[in-house]
Amino acid sequence: MKISVINTGYFKLDGGAMFGVVPKSIWSKTNPPDSNNMCSWAMRSMLVEMDNQLILIDTGIGNKQSDKFFSYYFLYGEESLQKSINKAGYSLDEVTDVFLTHLHFDHCGGGVKWQDRDKSILEPVFKNAHYWSNKSHWDWAIHPNPREKASFLTENLKPIEESGQLKFVSRKQQITKGVFKGIDVFFADGHTESQMIPIINYKDQKIVFTADLLPSTGHIPLPYVMGYDTRPLTTLKEKSEFLSLAQEENWILYLEHDPVNECCLVNQTEKGIRLKSTHKLAEFL
């Protein structure tokens, strides 16, 4: 198995929205905002090569939206999905599977592109890949509630469905074993319905792609729950269970949105589970 960090760029979101009820005077110590109260966030995907599969986990925001849309999110950085995949030694056509933790635009937007310069036809970026979601989340996304409607964009979803490349992971219990050989999935419903958190069994370690269950090291304390979460009390429960497992089994937590840290470890303290250390993924490979 070979695992590669895939950086797709950075964007900005409102700090208050990212930390919910936690006061700015506290969260700004770990995630300093700019003058507009916006904090920087990564869109860090992952590429997993094993056997005859090349699995991409999440795709970033992509580049097909309008200038007006992108103006809300202040995209920056020189990295892109294609550049990072090429830098890792692969082409887009070699990707066999695209595993989407959930279908908010900053996690799946890079999986669809304009086919022509006239921007009249959309198509999947990865023409030889299956795109993986789950039935509960897919139905939730294509019939969005008013709270999440702005995050589930039709142009990110319909081209995947119409291509015939869409596949569903079967949700059997909170941790579903063996979705791919060597990859289990932790299901979480607090942020959105049936978000999928991949647990990669690498040698004698577990590398966990935390997606929006744990966006950054600043979100480790239990009350630090995003204002975007549809069921914040459920997130609290899920985070508690997830972090307990992470601490007990020494999981390597791979952080999709942390602007600085690729990975971290956690430990038990008198104040609860807290950050133990931060790392580059390469330190564990």
N, C-alpha and C positions, 0 to 999 in steps of 0.2 A: 504494500500500500504506500502511495505517495500523496502527501497533502501539501497544497500550495495556498498561500494567502493571495487573494484576489482583491486588490483595491480598486474601487470604481469611482472614487472622488469623494468630495465633502459637500455638506450643505449646512444650512442654519435653520434652527427652529426656536420658537419662543421658550425661554428658560422656565417660565412659570408653567407652561403646558407640559414640559418634560418632567417636572417634579411635583405637579399636583399641589397638595396642601402644604408641602414643605416650604417654609419661608425663604425668600431670596437671600437673606442674610446668612442662611446656612448652606443652601446648595451652591451659591456663588463661590464658596471656598474651594470646591472641587471642579466646578464648571463655570469659569468666569464669563459673564456675558459682555457683549459690546454695548455701545451707547443706546441701541434700540432694544436691549434686553434679549438679544438673540445669542444663542450658544452654538458653537461649531460641533458637528457630528460627522463621523465617518459613515460610509456605506461599504462595509468590508465583507465581501463574499468569500467563498472557499471552494477549492477544487480538489476533489478526491479521486485519485486513480487507483483502481484495484481490478485485478483480473482483466476482463475485456470491457470494463466500464470506465467512463470518465464523467464523474458526477459533479455538477456545479450546484452549489447551495446559494440561492438567492442571486439576483442579477443587478441590484442597484436601481437607480431611477431611470436610466436610459437617456436618450437625447431627442426623442420625437415630439415632445410637448411644445407648446407655443412659447414664445419669449415672455409673454405675460405670465404664463404659468410658472416658468422658471424664476421670474423676478421675485416671486414670493419666498423662494427658498435659497437664494444667494449661493448658487453652486460655485465651487471653486476647486482648484487643483488640476494638475497636469495628467493625472491617471484616469484611465477609463477601463471599462469591462474588457474590450477587445485588446487594448494594449497590455493589460495585466495577464490575460490568458496567453497572449503571444509571448510575453516575457517569461512565463512559466514553462514555455516550450511546446505549446499546443496551438492548434487552430480552432476556430469556432466550429468547424464541421466535424471535429473529433469528439465533441461533447455528445455523450450518449443519453444523459439524463439531466434534467433541470429540476431540482428539488426546491419548491417554493414554500418557505416556512409559513407565509400567509400572503395575501394578495393586495396589501396596501402598496401604493405606487412606488415607494422607495425600496421595496423588496422585489417587485416583479416587473417594473417598467422597462428594464434593460433587456427583457426577453422577447420584445416585439419591436419591429422597425418599419420604416416606410420602404416599400419595395421600389418606388419610382421617385424621380425628382419632383413630380407634380404633387406628391403627397396625397395620392388618391387610393392607394392600396397598402394595407398593412399585412405583415407576415411575420412568423416566428424568426428570430435571429438564428436559432439553432435548428437547422432544417433536418438534422439526423437524430434529434433527441426526443425522448418522451418528456413531457412536462408534468410534474407530479404535484397534485394538491390532494384534498380529501373531499368527499361528497358534502359533508356538513358545511365545511368552510366555503366551498365553491358556491353552493346554494345561497349561503349568507352573503357572498360577495356580489352575485349577479342580481340579487333582490335586496339591495342595501337598505339599512335603516337610515333615517335622516342624520344621525350622529356621524356615521361613517361614509356617507354617500360621496363626500369629496375625496375620500381615500381610495375608493374602489372605482377605477376608471374603465369604462366599457372597452376603450381601445387597447387596454392591456389584457383583456380577458377573451373577448370574442375571437380574435385571430387565432388564439391557441385552441379554442374549442373547434372552430371551423376547419382547422388544419388536420384534425384527427389525431393530433399528437398528445392530447390530454389523457392522463391516467390518474387514478385515485388510489391513495393509500387507504387501507382498511383500518379503521380505528377499533381495536378490540378492547383496550383498557387504557389507563392513563399512560403506561409505558408499553408500547407495542414493539415486540421483538422482531428482529430480522427483516426489516423493510427492504433493505438491501443486505447482502452478505456483509456482516460486520457493522451494520448501522441499525440502532434502535431509535425509537421516537418517543419523546415525552410530549403528551398533548396538554395544552393549556388553554383555558377558555376566558381568562380575565381580560386580556388585552382585546381579543376578538374571538369569535367562535372557532374552536379547534385549530389554534395555532400549533404548528409542529416544530419541536425542538430536536434536531438530530443529535444523537449520542454516538460518536464514532469510536469503535473499539480498535485502538491502535496499539499493537504489541500488548503490553500489560497495563495500558493506560486508557482512560476514557477522555476524549476531547469532545466537548459539548458546545455546539453552535447555539448561543443563547438567544439570538434574535431579539424580539421585543419583550420577552419575559424579564431579561436583565440587559438593558441597553448599554450600560457602562458601569465602571467601578463605583461611580457616584450613586448608583441605584441599589447597592447591596443592602443597606438597612431596610427592614420590612416596610416602614411607612412611606418610603420613597417610591411612589407609584405614579406613573404618568397620568396626566389629565386626559390623555387620549383613550385610556382604557375604558372599555364599555362596562366592565363589572369589577370595579376596584377591590371590593371585599374578596372576590374570588381570586384576584391577583395576589392579595395578601396571603391567602391560604396556599396557593400554588407556589409562591416564592418560598414560603416557610418549608414546604415539603421538598422542593427542589434544592434549596440551599443546604438543608439537612443532609440530603444524599450527597451533594457536592462536597460537603465537609467530611462526612464519614468515609467516602470512597476516594477522596483526594482528586476530584474531577478537575481537569484543566478547562477553564471556562473561556471560550473564544468569543470575543466581544464584537458584535457587528457594528455598533454605533459609537463606541468609545473613540474620541478623536486622537487619543495618545496611545492607549494600551491595547495591544492585540489580544493578550490573554491575562488571566489572573487565577490565583488560588485563594481560597477562603479558609478561615478557621474559627473555632468557637472561642468567644471571649465572655467576660462577665456582662457585657452589654448585648450579647447575642452574637450571631455570626457576622463577621466583619472581614474586610480585605486583609489577606495575609501577605501577598506579594504580587507584583506584576511582571510580565514576561513577554518576550517575543515567542511566537509559535516555534521558531527554529530551535529554540532551546530544548524542546521536548522531542524533536524528530531525529 
